[in-house]
Structures are given as structure tokens and as C-alpha cells.
Amino acid sequence: MHPRTYRYVSLRPDDTAIRRRLRELANERRRFGYRRLHILLKREGIELNHKKLFRLYREERLTVRRRGGRKRALGARAPMAIPQGRNQRWSLDFVSDALIDSRRFRILAVVDDFTRECLVLIVDTSILGIRAARELDRIVEMRGRPVMIEGNDKCR
């Protein structure tokens, strides 16, 4: 081995002050990456090459904190009970389509899950909640009140 290799003494300046300030800024601004921290350091008068800053950023194990994902339901869902008679469960679903002249219309379908009978189809360009409630009240007067009403997850 060449003597200059094993006797090498680094001439790099001490970076402890920069590292400390970098850690402080990263803790204050958790959503800032090294590029935005570089701008903040430059504003404070600390001139630093972006490649050196990135090396220090990685050596200090600083990373942008990941945001949490979509909240999901925990545990297994219980299977839905199969209805044993009429008026135990009604299902509501909205269906949407467009006419040839590109005007949209919606259909609200109410189905008895036991008999598979379509109780009502409401067709209109816009179905308001008041109108849907009025139609459900009309069906309840004719057939009686269901034990439960289930809406499709996609109908919002």
C-alpha cells in the first residue's frame, strides 16, 4: 500500500455547526426536503454546495416525513345477513347515463333484496334528497317499513 494512502489526513473543514443548524431546520420544517433547506440556509448566510448539503442531509439520516395514507377499516367485516322475508332489507342504487345530445340523467332504483322486486325507479336529470325521501315514504305506505335500507357505497 502506498504511504500516502494510509497516512492520508482529511482537510475537510468541521461541519458540526452546519449539521446542527440543518437538524434544527429539519425538525422545524418536517415537510421540507434538502433543496428547500438549502434555500433556508442560504438565506441565513450559510453558503454550501447542494451536493455537499445532500451528503450531510443523508449522513444525518434526515428524510421528509411521509404522510399517512387513506384510513382503512380495521378487522374483518362481518358478512351481511341474508334476508329471510320481504321488507327485511331494501337496496338503493343510483344509475347514471347520458342521452345522445350529452344531457345526463340519473335513475334511483329501490329493490327488495329478498323478493328481488324493483319497488321503484325514479328517473330525472337531477334527483334531490327531498324527492327520494318522498318516494320512499310513498313505498312505505304501500308495502310497509323495511327492517333496514342499504345504500350502494358508490352512490354519493
C-alpha positions in Angstrom: 0.0 0.0 0.0 1.3 3.4 -0.8 2.3 5.5 2.2 0.1 8.5 1.1 -2.9 6.2 1.2 -2.6 5.0 4.8 -1.2 8.3 6.1 -4.0 10.4 4.5 -5.3 13.2 6.7 -8.6 14.8 5.6 -8.5 18.5 5.0 -12.3 18.9 5.2 -13.5 21.8 7.4 -15.5 20.9 10.5 -19.3 20.7 9.6 -20.8 20.4 13.1 -22.3 23.9 13.1 -23.9 23.3 9.7 -25.1 19.8 10.7 -26.6 21.2 13.9 -28.4 24.0 12.1 -29.6 21.6 9.4 -31.0 19.3 12.0 -32.8 22.2 13.7 -34.3 23.4 10.4 -35.4 19.9 9.5 -37.1 19.5 12.9 -38.9 22.9 12.5 -39.9 22.2 8.9 -40.7 18.5 8.7 -42.1 18.7 5.2 -39.0 20.4 3.7 -36.5 18.3 1.7 -32.9 19.1 1.3 -33.5 21.5 -1.6 -35.8 23.8 0.4 -33.5 23.5 3.5 -30.7 24.6 1.2 -32.6 27.8 0.4 -33.2 28.5 4.1 -29.5 28.0 4.9 -28.6 30.3 2.0 -30.9 33.0 3.5 -29.1 32.7 6.8 -25.8 33.3 5.1 -24.5 29.7 5.1 -23.2 29.2 1.5 -23.0 25.5 0.7 -22.8 23.4 -2.4 -26.0 21.4 -2.9 -24.1 18.2 -3.3 -22.3 18.6 0.0 -25.6 19.6 1.6 -27.2 16.4 0.3 -24.3 14.3 1.6 -24.8 15.9 5.1 -28.6 15.5 4.9 -28.1 11.8 4.2 -25.4 11.3 6.8 -27.7 12.9 9.4 -30.4 10.5 8.3 -32.9 13.3 7.6 -35.8 12.5 5.4 -39.1 14.1 4.6 -41.7 12.6 6.9 -44.2 10.5 4.9 -47.8 11.5 5.2 -50.2 8.8 6.3 -52.3 7.1 3.7 -56.0 6.6 3.5 -57.6 5.4 6.7 -58.8 1.8 6.3 -61.3 -0.1 8.4 -59.5 -2.4 10.8 -60.6 -6.0 11.2 -62.7 -8.2 9.0 -66.1 -7.2 8.0 -69.0 -9.3 9.2 -70.8 -10.9 6.3 -74.2 -9.3 5.6 -77.1 -11.4 6.8 -79.3 -12.9 4.0 -82.8 -11.5 4.3 -85.4 -14.2 5.3 -88.5 -12.4 4.2 -89.8 -9.5 2.3 -89.3 -5.9 3.7 -86.2 -7.0 5.7 -83.7 -5.2 3.5 -84.1 -2.7 0.6 -81.2 -1.6 -1.5 -80.9 1.8 -3.1 -78.7 2.5 -6.1 -78.1 5.4 -8.4 -77.5 4.7 -12.1 -76.4 7.4 -14.4 -76.2 7.7 -18.2 -76.3 10.3 -20.9 -78.6 11.0 -23.9 -77.3 11.3 -27.4 -77.2 15.1 -27.0 -74.9 14.6 -24.0 -77.5 15.6 -21.4 -77.1 13.4 -18.3 -79.9 11.7 -16.4 -80.0 9.6 -13.2 -82.1 6.7 -12.1 -82.7 5.8 -8.4 -83.6 2.1 -8.1 -85.0 0.7 -4.9 -85.0 -3.1 -4.8 -86.3 -5.6 -2.1 -83.4 -7.9 -1.6 -85.5 -11.0 -0.7 -88.0 -10.9 -3.5 -85.6 -9.2 -6.0 -88.6 -7.0 -6.8 -87.9 -3.5 -8.1 -90.0 -1.3 -5.8 -89.5 2.0 -7.7 -87.4 3.6 -10.5 -87.1 7.3 -10.3 -85.8 8.9 -13.5 -84.8 12.6 -13.7 -81.9 14.8 -14.7 -81.4 15.6 -11.0 -82.8 13.7 -8.1 -82.9 15.7 -4.9 -82.8 14.1 -1.4 -86.3 15.5 -0.7 -87.7 13.8 -3.8 -86.0 10.5 -2.9 -87.4 10.7 0.7 -90.9 11.4 -0.6 -90.8 8.4 -3.0 -89.5 6.2 -0.1 -92.4 7.4 2.1 -94.8 6.5 -0.7 -93.4 3.0 -0.9 -93.6 2.6 2.9 -97.3 3.5 2.8 -97.9 0.8 0.1 -95.6 -2.1 1.4 -94.8 -1.3 5.0 -91.5 -0.2 6.6 -88.3 -2.3 5.9 -86.1 -3.5 8.7 -83.0 -1.9 7.1 -82.1 0.1 3.9 -78.7 -0.4 2.4 -77.2 2.2 0.0 -74.6 1.3 -2.5 -71.1 2.5 -1.4 -70.6 4.3 -4.7 -73.8 6.4 -4.6 -72.7 9.7 -3.1 
